[in-house]
Amino acid sequence: MPRTFRELVRTLERLGAVTPSEAAASLAEADSWVDEEFHADDLISLFDELPIAFYVEAKVDSLESAYHDLLQEAAGCSRGAVTIDDVEMVDVEGEPFLHFRRNGRPLWWRLEHRSPFYVDLLTIAENLDDLAPSDGRAIYHVEDEDNPASDGWYILLTPEQARVVREEFDLPLEMDWAYTGQPEPSLSAAPGTAAWYVEESRARMDEPSRLRLDEWLAGTESALQRWRADDLDFTLNSLSALETRLLERFPGPGSVSADDEFVDGAARYIGETVMRAWPSHWFYRHSGGGPAHLVNVPVVRANTPAGFAGLCVPVRAIERLVTKREPGTLLDSVNKVGEAVDLYQKALLARTR
């Protein structure tokens, strides 16, 4: 059923999605179109007049300007809950990253461009949580059935507001997937220090995850004592000796269990070796979202922002070794942490230039 832009704005005002002054400004901007009846597809074209909507355009004249404008427009929808500054595209050995600060916290997006005139829509879609406030509102994508992979509109609403708007105006909001902001943790350590990364990781774990990690870490020292040997000295070179022990003990795929005491000890040894080689720390996710291979197993995370993706899952590395039975498998797994640390240091150096 055709509806007017005035009806949409007044509904958003009634729901508390926009303030009375914002509603008045939107209606004034729409001018002669405000009382014309539109079907949903055409009503969306007036989203430009809404202070809680922003547009992601695929084809642009300048990548850096486009990312800057996108971040500022998305943050502007939050009514001050999200602030963005220090936006910069950084080239790290030919690989582009986007750096910015959200409410003072530095964030990095790893970008991939097939053309200097098209933004990385996939990275934007994967990271919009970084631009959503942590007050119950979420960013909803407005679906475009004719061109689902292209640019489009996003709108900031609570789940209830989104439901009402979708039902009353037939707006094609993606209800099954909403971008929600995480609460900003209050951390005592200085940003960027080893203690800060540990504290930040723990703040983003739920309580069961923290408890399970603490219980597991309590047995680390005694477990590692049993692994000390001439050829097991917690250096990267010693991982080949560990591989020999693992291959002798486990005959093939399916023989490895995370609950096995030998596997648990080997996982602790791998993690300790990684943390002695590069700045990193233990992380744990008991349940909830995220890839299945990262749930309910200890993970070593590089002391880098998430955009550098430095992870090593010792138990999964052991499983891969026993399955592939290829020397060097453990070193390949742990090197992901080292590569992330190295890339982040180069990114920081590139910014200072």
PyMOL commands that set and color helices and strands:
alter all, ss='L'
color gray80, all
select helices_A, chain A and resi 5-15+20-33+40-49+63-76+121-131+159-169+194-203+207-217+220-225+236-249+261-277+292-294+306-308+314-324+329-352
alter helices_A, ss='H'
color red, helices_A
select strands_A, chain A and resi 3-4+37-38+53-56+84-92+95-102+105-110+138-141+152-157+179-180+280-283+299-302+311-312
alter strands_A, ss='S'
color yellow, strands_A
deselect
rebuild
show_as cartoon
